[in-house]
C-alpha cells in the first residue's frame, strides 16, 4: 500500500509523463477514470449543499477555517497553532476542531505546543457534535463582548475568559457542513498544484475554482520559491478570487 501511495504521488507531481516508468504510465488511465468520477461526486455534493439539501451547522461563536486544496505539506496545522496561540494570548480562548484521533500526530503536536495556554482541542470526525460537547461543557462568549470598535487584542485581554470565544477548524476547507466566517487557504509554494489534476490522478482535493471561496491565501515556503514561480502562483489566485488577501510564510 505504501508503494502504491508513493507511485500515485510521483504521478501527481510529474512534469513529463514520458519519463515515467511503465508501471506509472499503466496506472494513469485508471487514475484518470477515478478522478473523473470523484469530480462528478464533488460537483453533485456541492450542488446539493447549494440547494440546502444538506444542512450547515452554525456555531454561536466566530469560526476560522484553515485548509488547503492539495494533500499534505501546506503548513496547515502550524497555522492553526499560530492562530490559536495568538487568540489565547489575546485573552480569547479558542477551540480547535481536528479530525483523526486523540493520539494522532497532529493532535499530539497541537497539545504539546499549546500546553499551558487557554486552548481547547476537540478531536473527532463529527466536528459539529464535538464542538457541541465542548461549548456545553465550557460555555462560550457572546462575540459582541469583544468584536466591538477598538483594539481586539485590548478587548480580549480585558475579557480573559476560559469560555470558548472562537472555533478554529483544522483542515476545514472541504468540511462544508460547518459554516465559517473566515476561510484561510494554505498553499505549498514549492509544489502549488502538481499536475493540476483532481485526486487520485493529481493532488487537488477540489478544482482550482474553489479558491474563490477563500478570504485569505497563505503561501507556505514562499522564501524558497523563485520570483518567477511566485508571481505565476499569485496571478493564478487573481484569476479565481474577487477579493485577495495574500500572505507568505
C-alpha positions as CSV (number, residue, x, y, z in Angstrom):
1,X,0.0,0.0,0.0
2,X,2.8,2.4,0.8
3,X,4.5,1.7,-2.5
4,X,1.2,2.4,-4.4
5,X,0.8,5.7,-2.5
6,X,4.3,6.7,-3.5
7,X,3.7,5.8,-7.1
8,X,0.4,7.8,-7.2
9,X,2.2,10.8,-5.6
10,X,5.0,10.6,-8.2
11,X,2.4,10.7,-11.0
12,X,0.6,13.6,-9.4
13,X,3.7,15.8,-9.4
14,X,5.3,14.6,-12.6
15,X,6.2,17.3,-15.1
16,X,6.8,14.9,-18.0
17,X,4.8,11.7,-18.2
18,X,7.1,10.2,-20.9
19,X,9.8,10.0,-18.3
20,X,7.7,7.8,-16.0
21,X,8.2,4.1,-15.7
22,X,5.9,1.6,-17.4
23,X,4.2,0.9,-14.1
24,X,3.4,4.5,-13.6
25,X,2.1,5.0,-17.1
26,X,-0.1,1.9,-16.9
27,X,-1.9,3.4,-13.9
28,X,-2.7,6.8,-15.5
29,X,-5.9,5.6,-17.3
30,X,-7.2,4.0,-14.2
31,X,-6.4,7.1,-12.1
32,X,-7.9,9.4,-14.7
33,X,-11.2,7.5,-14.6
34,X,-11.3,7.6,-10.8
35,X,-10.5,11.3,-10.9
36,X,-13.4,11.9,-13.3
37,X,-15.8,10.0,-11.0
38,X,-14.6,11.8,-7.9
39,X,-15.1,15.2,-9.7
40,X,-18.7,14.3,-10.5
41,X,-19.3,13.3,-6.9
42,X,-17.8,16.6,-5.7
43,X,-20.0,18.6,-8.1
44,X,-23.2,16.8,-7.0
45,X,-22.3,17.2,-3.3
46,X,-21.6,20.9,-3.8
47,X,-24.8,21.5,-5.7
48,X,-26.9,19.7,-3.0
49,X,-25.3,21.9,-0.3
50,X,-26.1,25.0,-2.5
51,X,-29.7,23.9,-2.8
52,X,-29.9,23.4,1.0
53,X,-30.5,19.7,0.7
54,X,-27.8,19.2,3.4
55,X,-27.9,21.4,6.5
56,X,-25.0,23.6,7.6
57,X,-24.2,24.0,11.3
58,X,-23.7,27.5,12.7
59,X,-21.8,27.8,15.9
60,X,-22.6,30.7,18.3
61,X,-19.0,32.0,18.1
62,X,-16.9,33.1,15.1
63,X,-15.3,30.2,13.0
64,X,-11.9,30.4,11.3
65,X,-11.3,27.6,8.8
66,X,-7.7,26.7,7.9
67,X,-7.5,24.3,4.9
68,X,-5.9,23.6,1.6
69,X,-6.7,22.4,-2.0
70,X,-3.9,19.8,-2.2
71,X,-2.7,16.9,0.0
72,X,0.0,17.4,2.7
73,X,2.9,19.7,3.2
74,X,1.0,23.0,3.2
75,X,1.7,24.3,6.7
76,X,-1.9,23.9,7.7
77,X,-1.5,22.6,11.3
78,X,1.3,25.1,12.2
79,X,-1.0,27.9,11.0
80,X,-3.8,26.6,13.2
81,X,-1.3,26.5,16.1
82,X,-0.3,30.1,15.4
83,X,-3.9,31.4,15.2
84,X,-4.9,29.6,18.4
85,X,-1.8,30.8,20.3
86,X,-2.4,34.4,19.2
87,X,-6.1,34.2,20.3
88,X,-5.2,32.7,23.7
89,X,-2.5,35.4,24.2
90,X,-5.2,38.0,23.4
91,X,-7.4,36.6,26.1
92,X,-9.9,34.8,23.9
93,X,-10.0,31.0,24.4
94,X,-10.2,29.1,21.1
95,X,-11.5,25.6,20.4
96,X,-9.5,23.7,17.8
97,X,-11.5,21.1,15.9
98,X,-9.3,18.5,14.2
99,X,-10.1,15.1,12.6
100,X,-8.4,11.9,13.4
101,X,-8.0,10.6,16.9
102,X,-6.6,11.9,20.2
103,X,-3.3,10.1,19.8
104,X,-2.7,11.2,16.2
105,X,0.3,13.1,15.2
106,X,-1.5,16.5,14.6
107,X,-3.5,16.3,17.9
108,X,-0.3,15.4,19.8
109,X,1.7,18.2,18.3
110,X,-1.0,20.8,19.0
111,X,-1.4,19.6,22.5
112,X,2.3,19.7,23.2
113,X,2.9,23.1,21.6
114,X,-0.1,24.8,23.2
115,X,0.3,23.3,26.7
116,X,-0.3,25.9,29.3
117,X,-2.4,28.2,27.1
118,X,-6.2,28.6,27.3
119,X,-6.7,26.4,24.2
120,X,-9.1,23.5,23.9
121,X,-8.7,20.8,21.3
122,X,-11.6,18.7,20.1
123,X,-10.8,15.5,18.1
124,X,-13.2,13.5,16.0
125,X,-14.8,13.0,12.6
126,X,-18.1,14.6,13.6
127,X,-16.9,18.1,14.4
128,X,-20.4,19.5,14.9
129,X,-21.0,17.0,17.7
130,X,-17.5,17.5,19.2
131,X,-18.0,21.3,19.2
132,X,-21.4,21.0,20.8
133,X,-20.0,19.0,23.7
134,X,-17.2,21.5,24.3
135,X,-19.5,24.5,24.1
136,X,-21.9,22.9,26.5
137,X,-19.1,21.9,28.9
138,X,-17.1,25.2,28.9
139,X,-19.7,27.7,27.8
140,X,-19.0,30.4,25.1
141,X,-18.5,34.1,24.8
142,X,-21.0,36.4,23.1
143,X,-19.0,37.8,20.1
144,X,-20.4,41.2,20.9
145,X,-18.4,41.2,24.1
146,X,-15.1,41.5,22.1
147,X,-16.0,42.2,18.5
148,X,-16.6,45.9,19.1
149,X,-14.9,49.1,17.9
150,X,-11.4,49.4,19.1
151,X,-8.5,47.1,19.5
152,X,-9.5,43.4,19.5
153,X,-6.4,42.5,21.5
154,X,-7.2,45.0,24.2
155,X,-10.9,43.8,24.4
156,X,-9.8,40.2,24.6
157,X,-7.2,40.9,27.3
158,X,-10.0,42.7,29.3
159,X,-12.3,39.7,29.0
160,X,-9.7,36.9,29.6
161,X,-12.3,34.2,29.9
162,X,-12.0,30.5,29.9
163,X,-15.2,30.3,27.9
164,X,-14.8,29.5,24.2
165,X,-14.6,32.6,22.0
166,X,-13.6,31.3,18.6
167,X,-13.6,27.9,16.8
168,X,-10.6,27.1,14.6
169,X,-11.2,24.3,12.0
170,X,-8.0,22.3,11.2
171,X,-8.3,21.1,7.6
172,X,-11.7,22.6,7.3
173,X,-12.0,23.7,3.7
174,X,-13.7,20.6,2.4
175,X,-15.9,20.3,5.6
176,X,-18.9,22.0,4.0
177,X,-21.3,21.1,6.8
178,X,-19.9,23.8,9.1
179,X,-20.4,27.5,8.3
180,X,-17.4,29.7,8.8
181,X,-16.6,33.4,9.0
182,X,-13.1,33.3,7.6
183,X,-11.7,30.8,5.1
184,X,-7.9,30.6,5.1
185,X,-6.3,28.5,2.3
186,X,-2.7,27.3,2.7
187,X,-0.6,26.7,-0.5
188,X,2.7,24.9,-0.7
189,X,4.7,27.4,-2.8
190,X,7.2,24.8,-3.9
191,X,4.6,22.5,-5.5
192,X,1.3,24.5,-5.6
193,X,-0.9,22.3,-7.8
194,X,1.2,19.4,-9.0
195,X,-0.2,18.3,-12.4
196,X,-3.4,20.3,-11.9
197,X,-5.5,17.1,-11.7
198,X,-8.1,16.0,-9.2
199,X,-7.5,13.1,-6.8
200,X,-6.4,10.4,-7.2
201,X,-4.6,11.3,-10.5
202,X,-3.4,14.6,-9.1
203,X,-3.0,16.3,-5.7
204,X,-6.1,18.6,-6.0
205,X,-8.9,17.9,-3.5
206,X,-11.1,20.3,-5.4
207,X,-10.9,22.2,-8.7
208,X,-8.9,25.4,-8.6
209,X,-12.0,27.5,-8.9
210,X,-12.6,26.6,-5.2
211,X,-10.1,29.4,-4.5
212,X,-13.0,31.7,-5.0
213,X,-14.2,30.8,-1.5
214,X,-11.0,31.9,0.2
215,X,-10.8,35.1,2.2
216,X,-7.1,34.7,2.8
217,X,-4.4,32.7,1.0
218,X,-1.1,31.9,2.7
219,X,1.8,30.7,0.6
220,X,4.0,28.3,2.6
221,X,7.8,28.0,1.9
222,X,7.5,31.3,-0.1
223,X,11.1,32.2,0.8
224,X,12.2,29.1,-1.2
225,X,10.3,29.9,-4.3
226,X,12.0,31.8,-7.3
227,X,10.3,35.1,-8.1
228,X,9.1,34.0,-11.5
229,X,7.3,31.0,-10.0
230,X,6.0,33.0,-7.1
231,X,4.3,35.6,-9.4
232,X,2.9,32.8,-11.5
233,X,1.1,31.4,-8.4
234,X,0.0,35.0,-7.5
235,X,-1.6,35.5,-10.9
236,X,-3.3,32.2,-10.6
237,X,-5.1,33.4,-7.4
238,X,-6.2,36.6,-9.2
239,X,-7.9,34.5,-11.8
240,X,-10.2,32.9,-9.2
241,X,-10.6,35.4,-6.4
242,X,-12.6,38.6,-6.5
243,X,-11.0,39.7,-3.2
244,X,-7.5,38.7,-2.3
245,X,-5.6,38.9,1.0
246,X,-2.2,37.3,0.1
247,X,0.3,36.3,2.8
248,X,3.6,34.4,2.8
249,X,5.1,32.0,5.4
